[in-house]
Amino acid sequence: MEIYGAMLSPFMARVVLAARFKGIKHKVLMPKDGIKSPAFLKMNPLGKMPVVKDGSTVLFESAVIVEYLEAKYKRKRIVPSAAKAGAQARLIGAIFDEYAQAAILALFPHIDPAKRDQAVVDAKLAELSKALDIVEKMISAKPYAAGAKFTIADCYAVPALFFVVTFAPRFGVADPLGGRKKLAKYLAKARKDKLLGGVLTEMEIGLKQWESAKS
């Protein structure tokens, strides 16, 4: 299996987490001529990462890819079989993805203080705070997002939290997890976990490379 994209991308990271947990043999590759190249656009006409090539199957959109991996590679399930537990894991992941991560990513056009629309920044930071309050109540952190075992929730939670703690301070939020003890505990445990911590390290390396390329 080939997974195309950069590890800094939270969408890429969630797919890699699922693949690695399941023990799926894969290669992480950057598109040779970029995500807007004709060759890559044949795989994903949206020109976005990640893309997975699994034999003759080519898929894009990270949520679809994660569900595909779960459906095809049944060893080491990431969605609990019980209906309630499965829904809860997916729900935690959805809040991280659609609200917390979405809010922080929406701030990227305003990362330059000279070009910042403070009203937009304030609105998105409020959305972020609300989302974090919600997942603070939902998350288990014993030791994983949905309980004692790694689940699909972790695929979404870890990359999202990386972006929150990395970029929220650049908009004046010194401690974005301040007062949210379960989230702080969860992230601290994730950094020490072989799988989760490994991906976080790769995201940090990707961040340094991105910042170096900008300077």
N, C-alpha and C positions, 0 to 999 in steps of 0.2 A: 504494500500500500504506500502511496505517496501522498503527503499532506503539504500543500503549497501555501506558504505565507510566512510572515515574520512573527517571532515569538512575543514581541511586544504587544501585538494585537490581542485584546482579551477574547475576541472571537476565535482566533487561532488557538490560544492557550486552552480554552475549554475543550476543544476537539482533541488536542494533544493529551490533556489530562485523561479523557475518556479512553483513548487508544492505549495509553501507557498502563492505566489501571487494569485494563482487560488483557494486557500482554499481547496486543496485536503488533506484529512486525511491521514497521513503517519507517519511512524516511521523511524528514522535515526538509523541505526545499523552498528556496525562493525562486519565483519565475525568472528564467534566464534574462529576459529583456523587460521585466517589470509587469505589473498587473494590468497595464493598458496595452500590452503588446498583442498583436493579432493571434499569436499562439495561445496566450492566456485567455483572451476574450472568446476563443472557441470553447474553452472549458467553462468559463463564467462570463456571459455577455454583460454582466453588471460591472465587471472589472474590479471585484472586491475579493478579499481573502477572508477565510480559507477556501480552498478547493481540495477535495479528496478524489484521488483516482485509485479505485480498487478493482483491478482487473479491467473489465470493460465498463464498469460503473464509474461515472463521473458525477460528483455532486457538489453543490455549493449551498450556502446558508448554513451557518454553524449549528443552529438548533436542529435542522433536518439531518445534518451529518451525525450529530450525537445520537439521535434517535435511530438512525440507520445502523450505527455501530452496535447499539444495544439490541436491535432486532436480529442482526445477522450473527454477531459474535456473542453467543449466549453465556459463555463462560464468564464468571465474575460479574454478575448483574449489577448495574448501577441504579436501576429503578426497582425499589422493593416490590415484591409480588403482591403483598396485601394492598387492596385498593386505597385505603386511607393513607397508609404510609407512603405509597407511591405518589399519590396526589400531593401530599405534604412536601415531599422532596422536590417535586416539580414546581410547587408553589413558591417555595423558598428561592429556587433558582430563578423563577420568573420575576420576583420582586427585585432581586439583585440586578437582573438583566434589563428589565423594562423601565425601572424607576431609578435605582441608585446609579448604575453604570450609565444609563441614558442621560441622566442629569449631568454627570461629570464630563461625558463626551461632548455634550452641548456647549460646554464652556471653552472648548478648544479654539473656536474662532476669536475668543476674547483673551487669549493667553498673553498677548502683548498689551501691557498697561496703557500704552499710547493709543491703542485702537479699541479699547474696552468700552462696551456699553454697560455701565454699572447697573442699570435697571434690569437688564437681562441676567447679569451675573447674580444679582441678589435673588431674582426669581428662581434661578436654577439651583442656587445654594439652599434655598428654602425647600425646594423639591427633594434635593439630596438629603437634607436633614430629616425630612418626613419619612423618606424611604428607609433610612438607617434606623430610625426609631421603630419602624415596623419590623424589620428583620431582627433587630435587637430582641424583640419579644418572641419572635418565631424560632430563632436559631437555637440549636442544642449546645454546640461546643463541647460535646461529651464523647469523643473529642472532635467529631465531624459535624458538619452543618445540620444534618438531620438526625444525628444520634451516634450510635457506637460504630457504625460502618460508613465507609466512603459511599457516596451516592451521587446522582446527577446534580444535586444541590451544590456539592463542592466544586463541580466543573464550572459552575457559574459564579459561586461566591468568591473564590480565591482570586481570579483575574479582576473581578469588579473591585474588590477591596484593595488590590494593588493600585489600581487607578485612583481610588478615593484617597488613600493615604499619600500617594505620590503627588497628585495634582491639586487637591483641595487647598493645601497650604499656599500654593501660588496665587490663590485668590483670597488670602487673608484668614483662612481657617487653620489656625496653628495646629490644632489637635482634632481632626475630623471624627475620631472615635471617642473623644473625651466624654466620660460619663456613661459610655455604652460598654459595660464591663464584659458582657458575653462576646461581643464582636472583637474587642481587644484581646480577650483570652483565646478566641478562635484563631485569629490571625497569628498570634504568638506561637500557638501550637502548630499551625500550618507551616511556619518558617522552619520548624524543627523536624517536620515530617519529610521522609525521603522523597516521596512523590511530589507532594505539594510544594515543599521547599525547593526542590529541584527546578520546578517550573517558575517559581518566584525568582530564583536566581537568574534563570534565562531571560525573564522579563526585565530584570534590572540591567542585565548586559545589553539587551535590546534598547533600553532607554538611553544608556550611555552612548550607544552607537548612533541613535537618532539625534541626540543632542549634539554630538560631535559633528554630524553631517550638517546640522543647522548653523553651526558656528563658523 
